Amino acid sequence: KNRQDIISFICKACYEVDLDEGIAHCSIFYLDKFMALSRFSSSRLRLMIAACLSIAMKYGVTEDLQVSSSQLMKLIGVKGISALNFQNRGEMIALNT
C-alpha cells in the first residue's frame, strides 16, 4: 500500500469509532517515524497501524472514549495475535519488528 492509502485507512478507522482526528494525526506521525527508522514486513502493517493508534490513544490529550484492544484489532483487521496478547505486548511486538 502507498502512504495515502494507509492515511485514508487510519482516518476511516478513527471515524468509525468516533476518535478525535488528533489521534489519527498522531498515529500517522508515529507510523511515519517507525517506517523511516526500521523495515518491517507488509504482513505486519496492520499490527503496526494498530500499535500506533493504541499509543496515540494512550498518550494523546483527548476526552474520547477509549477503544478496547479487541475493538481496535477488529477495526484494523489484525490477525494472528489475541486481544490479550496485544494488550500486554502488542505495541512492543510491532515496534520490535
C-alpha positions as CSV (number, residue, x, y, z in Angstrom):
1,K,0.0,0.0,0.0
2,N,1.1,3.5,-0.6
3,R,1.2,6.2,2.2
4,Q,-2.0,7.8,1.0
5,D,-3.9,4.6,1.3
6,I,-2.6,4.0,4.8
7,I,-3.6,7.5,5.9
8,S,-7.1,7.0,4.4
9,F,-7.4,3.7,6.2
10,I,-6.3,5.2,9.6
11,C,-8.7,8.2,9.2
12,K,-11.6,5.9,8.3
13,A,-10.9,3.7,11.2
14,C,-10.8,6.7,13.6
15,Y,-14.0,8.0,12.1
16,E,-15.8,4.7,12.6
17,V,-15.2,4.7,16.3
18,D,-15.5,8.4,16.7
19,L,-11.9,9.1,17.7
20,D,-10.6,12.7,17.5
21,E,-8.8,13.5,14.3
22,G,-5.8,14.4,16.5
23,I,-5.5,10.7,17.3
24,A,-5.3,9.9,13.6
25,H,-2.7,12.6,13.0
26,C,-0.6,11.4,16.0
27,S,-0.8,7.7,14.9
28,I,0.2,8.7,11.3
29,F,3.2,10.6,12.8
30,Y,4.3,7.6,14.8
31,L,3.8,5.3,11.8
32,D,5.9,7.6,9.6
33,K,8.7,7.6,12.3
34,F,8.7,3.8,12.6
35,M,8.6,3.3,8.9
36,A,11.6,5.7,8.5
37,L,13.6,4.0,11.2
38,S,13.0,0.3,10.6
39,R,12.0,-2.2,8.0
40,F,9.0,-4.4,8.6
41,S,7.1,-6.8,6.5
42,S,3.9,-5.8,4.8
43,S,2.2,-8.6,6.7
44,R,2.9,-6.6,9.9
45,L,1.4,-3.4,8.6
46,R,-2.0,-3.8,10.2
47,L,-0.3,-4.6,13.5
48,M,1.9,-1.5,13.2
49,I,-1.2,0.6,12.5
50,A,-3.0,-0.8,15.5
51,A,0.1,-0.2,17.7
52,C,0.4,3.4,16.5
53,L,-3.3,4.0,17.2
54,S,-3.0,2.4,20.6
55,I,0.0,4.5,21.5
56,A,-1.7,7.7,20.2
57,M,-4.8,6.9,22.3
58,K,-2.8,6.4,25.4
59,Y,-0.7,9.5,25.1
60,G,-3.0,11.8,23.3
61,V,-4.7,14.6,25.1
62,T,-8.3,13.6,24.4
63,E,-11.6,13.1,26.1
64,D,-12.6,10.5,23.5
65,L,-14.0,7.2,24.6
66,Q,-11.1,4.8,24.6
67,V,-11.3,1.9,22.2
68,S,-10.6,-1.5,23.7
69,S,-7.8,-3.7,22.3
70,S,-10.2,-6.2,20.9
71,Q,-12.3,-3.4,19.2
72,L,-9.1,-1.9,17.8
73,M,-7.8,-5.2,16.4
74,K,-11.2,-6.0,14.8
75,L,-11.4,-2.5,13.3
76,I,-7.9,-2.6,11.8
77,G,-8.2,-6.3,10.8
78,V,-5.2,-7.6,12.9
79,K,-5.0,-11.4,12.8
80,G,-2.7,-13.9,14.4
81,I,-2.5,-12.3,17.9
82,S,-5.0,-12.4,20.7
83,A,-6.5,-9.2,22.1
84,L,-5.0,-10.1,25.5
85,N,-1.6,-10.6,24.0
86,F,-1.9,-7.4,22.0
87,Q,-2.9,-5.6,25.2
88,N,0.1,-7.0,27.1
89,R,2.7,-6.9,24.3
90,G,1.2,-5.8,21.0
91,E,2.9,-2.4,20.9
92,M,6.3,-4.0,21.6
93,I,5.8,-6.8,19.1
94,A,5.0,-4.2,16.4
95,L,7.8,-1.9,17.4
96,N,10.4,-4.6,17.5
97,T,9.5,-5.8,14.0
